[in-house]
Structures are given as C-alpha cells and as structure tokens.
Amino acid sequence: MPFGTAPAAGVTVGAQGIVDRGLEGTEFRLVVERREATIRLAVPGRHNVTNALAAAAAAHALGVDIAAVQAGLEAFQPPGMRMEVTQLPTGVTVLNDAYNANPASMAAALSTLAVSRGRRRLAALGEMRELGEEAPRAHRELGAAAAGARLDALFLLGPHAAEVRAGAEAAGLPAECITIAASHDELAARLAAYCRAGDLVLLKGSRGAAMEEVLRRLTAEAGGERRP
C-alpha cells in the first residue's frame, strides 16, 4: 500500500497541509484515495506523520474506515522514552527521546526542538552506537545539526562527545555553549545548575547510553515527582 508525505503518482495514503506545533504535536490532512480527515497527533515530531501514514496504510489495506483510522491516530500516545514530554517540579520541560538514537532520529528530534519557540532550548545527547567506521563523521554531523537547531546550550556524554563538539563549533555554536560531561551524574548536575523554569531539554542517545538516567537524577535533584 503506497504512502508518503510528498505528492507522487500511485500514492494511496498521503498527508497534506502538515503543521508542526512543537510539543503540542502535529496536524495534517490525511488523504486516503478520495477521502480526507483532519488528524491531530498528540505526539511531538513532524517525522511521526510518516509513522502515522504507515499505520493508516496498513489499516486501509485491512478495510478499516477512515473515521476509525482518525480516531485511532488521535488517541495514540507514545511509549515511554519516545518523544515523551515530562514536566519537572522546577518548571523545566523534558522531551525524553532516550530509548534509542541514530543519525536520522537525532536530526528529527533536533528539528522538533528547533520549532519550539519562546523558551530556551537545550539538548543533552549521548552517543549513537553501532555506526562502525562512520561513527566519527556521523557524530560531527550531529554536532552540525545541533548548531542548526539554534540551541542555547548543548550537553554531551560519551566517547564521541569531542566529535559532536567539533561539528557544532564548526557550524557556528559557540564553544561556551557546549559542555562535555564524564558521567550521568556530572551531566545531570551541570544541567540542573544551568536550567531555569521554562527551559526545554531534549534527552537522546542510543539505548546503551541510558540517557534516561539523566532525567532520573534531575527529578531527584528537584526533590519531587515528574509529571506527564
């Protein structure tokens, strides 16, 4: 069942008029053959429109009506650590996307951060694993993407942190905006000292980087329970 976000011959399930609302999610018109429905996804990230289209295409192939597809997509909530929005007692908002990471998903998460206006935007990034000999280049490109997201601060952890920093500095992010930490504890402590109410923090890294540990420490530092 062909699907996609760009007009193309033979596409049965498509999306038009995509509006990225940052943490509030994404809105678009779902087009299934000659029928349309407005979809309001609660999960952040423009890239999740493609995921929604894949689900819609599968449902259409099984004969599910577009109204039922609309209801299912709008009711969807992401699993833990996948674009999960958490509000800390300190007034800091955390976008927890720590379940895993690769170059494409890192770029998508940073794009979501970039469209969230009106607040300071911070990223705490761990390494991307299983990239082999491409790892140094991929991490430098990650740094460039972080600079392109116009972050206010970048916090780094892991063996490729220096490559990320080099890429970010080469792309224009000032060196004083970049912090490399040696452990989750140090990263969380530095992040907690820097953050203030209203800030938005992206947490992301490969599964082995366990960047959710930073959120656990931030919550403990704040002295309270985090709220969805």
C-alpha positions in Angstrom: 0.0 0.0 0.0 1.9 3.1 -1.2 2.0 6.1 1.3 4.0 9.2 1.7 4.1 12.9 2.7 5.0 14.2 -0.8 2.6 14.1 -3.8 3.6 11.2 -6.1 1.9 9.0 -8.6 0.5 5.9 -7.2 0.4 7.1 -3.5 -2.9 5.8 -2.0 -2.4 7.2 1.5 -0.9 10.7 1.9 -0.6 13.8 4.1 -1.3 17.4 3.1 -1.0 20.7 5.0 1.3 19.5 7.7 1.6 21.9 10.6 4.2 21.1 13.3 3.1 22.5 16.6 6.2 21.5 18.5 5.4 19.9 21.9 1.7 20.1 21.1 2.0 17.6 18.3 1.3 17.7 14.6 -1.8 18.4 12.5 -2.3 17.3 8.9 -5.0 16.3 6.4 -5.0 12.5 5.9 -5.9 11.6 2.3 -7.0 8.0 1.6 -7.8 7.7 -2.0 -10.6 10.3 -2.4 -11.5 10.7 1.3 -9.9 13.1 3.8 -9.8 13.6 7.5 -8.0 16.1 9.7 -5.6 14.4 12.1 -4.2 15.9 15.3 -1.4 13.8 16.5 -0.6 14.3 20.2 3.0 13.0 19.9 5.6 15.7 19.0 7.7 15.4 15.9 6.9 16.0 12.2 8.6 12.7 11.4 5.7 10.9 13.2 3.4 11.9 10.4 5.2 9.3 8.3 4.7 6.8 11.1 1.0 7.7 11.2 0.7 7.2 7.4 2.2 3.8 7.7 -0.4 2.8 10.3 -3.1 4.4 8.2 -2.0 2.5 5.1 -2.0 -0.8 6.9 -5.5 -0.1 8.3 -6.8 0.9 4.9 -5.4 -2.4 3.4 -7.4 -4.2 6.0 -10.6 -2.4 5.2 -10.7 0.0 8.2 -12.8 3.1 7.6 -11.0 6.5 7.6 -13.1 7.7 10.6 -11.8 4.8 12.7 -8.3 5.5 11.5 -8.7 9.1 12.5 -9.9 8.1 16.0 -7.1 5.6 16.4 -4.3 8.0 15.4 -5.6 10.9 17.5 -5.8 8.6 20.6 -2.2 7.4 20.1 0.2 8.0 23.0 3.9 7.2 22.5 5.6 4.5 24.6 8.0 5.6 27.3 11.2 7.4 26.3 9.9 8.1 22.7 9.2 11.8 22.4 7.8 11.7 25.9 7.1 15.1 27.4 7.7 15.4 31.1 7.3 18.5 33.3 9.8 18.7 36.2 8.8 20.4 39.5 11.3 23.1 38.7 9.3 24.2 35.7 11.7 22.6 33.2 10.2 20.6 30.4 12.0 17.5 29.3 11.5 15.9 25.9 12.6 12.4 26.7 13.5 10.5 23.5 16.2 8.4 25.2 15.0 5.0 24.0 17.4 4.9 21.1 19.2 7.0 18.5 20.6 7.0 15.0 21.6 9.9 12.7 18.1 10.2 11.2 16.2 10.1 14.6 18.7 12.6 16.1 18.0 15.0 13.3 14.3 14.6 13.7 14.4 15.2 17.4 16.5 18.3 17.0 14.1 19.6 14.4 11.3 19.2 16.9 13.3 21.1 19.4 14.0 23.9 16.8 10.3 24.6 16.2 9.6 25.1 19.9 9.7 28.8 20.2 9.6 31.2 23.2 11.9 29.4 25.5 15.5 28.3 25.9 16.3 25.1 24.1 18.8 22.7 25.5 19.9 19.3 24.3 21.6 16.6 26.4 22.9 14.0 23.9 24.6 10.6 24.4 26.4 8.7 21.7 25.0 6.9 18.7 26.2 3.3 18.8 26.7 0.6 16.1 27.9 3.0 13.4 31.3 1.4 12.9 33.8 3.4 11.0 31.2 6.0 10.2 30.9 7.0 13.8 33.3 10.0 13.9 31.7 11.6 10.8 28.2 10.9 12.0 28.8 12.5 15.3 30.4 15.6 13.7 27.3 15.8 11.5 25.2 15.5 14.7 27.1 18.5 16.1 26.3 20.5 13.0 22.6 19.6 13.3 22.6 20.7 16.9 24.1 24.0 15.9 21.5 24.3 13.1 18.7 23.9 15.7 19.9 27.1 17.3 20.3 25.6 20.8 21.0 27.8 23.8 23.2 25.0 25.3 24.5 21.6 24.3 25.4 19.0 26.9 27.3 15.9 25.7 28.2 12.4 27.1 30.1 9.5 25.7 33.2 8.6 23.7 32.2 10.6 20.6 31.4 13.8 22.5 34.5 15.5 21.2 33.4 14.9 17.6 29.9 16.3 18.3 31.5 19.4 19.8 33.8 19.8 16.9 30.9 19.6 14.4 28.8 22.0 16.5 31.6 24.6 16.8 32.4 24.3 13.0 28.8 25.0 12.3 28.7 28.1 14.5 27.6 27.1 18.0 29.9 29.0 20.4 32.3 26.9 22.5 30.9 28.4 25.7 27.5 26.8 24.9 28.9 23.3 24.9 29.5 21.1 27.9 31.1 17.6 27.9 30.5 15.5 31.0 32.2 12.4 32.1 29.2 10.7 33.7 25.5 10.8 34.0 25.9 12.3 37.5 28.1 15.1 36.2 25.9 15.8 33.2 22.7 16.0 35.4 24.5 18.2 37.9 25.7 20.6 35.2 22.3 20.6 33.5 20.4 21.3 36.8 22.7 24.2 37.6 22.1 25.7 34.1 18.4 25.2 33.8 15.7 27.6 34.8 11.9 27.5 34.7 10.5 27.5 31.2 13.5 25.7 29.6 13.0 22.8 27.2 15.6 20.0 27.4 15.9 17.2 24.8 17.4 13.9 26.1 18.5 11.5 23.5 21.1 8.8 22.8 21.4 5.1 21.9 19.9 2.5 24.2 23.3 1.8 25.7 23.8 5.5 26.6 20.9 5.3 29.1 20.2 9.0 28.9 17.0 8.4 30.9 19.4 8.2 33.9 19.9 12.0 33.5 16.1 12.5 33.9 16.0 10.3 37.0 18.8 12.4 38.5 17.2 15.7 37.5 14.0 14.6 39.2 15.8 13.6 42.3 17.7 16.9 42.3 14.3 18.8 42.0 13.0 16.9 45.0 9.8 15.8 43.5 7.9 13.6 41.2 7.9 14.3 37.5 4.5 14.9 35.8 3.5 13.9 32.3 
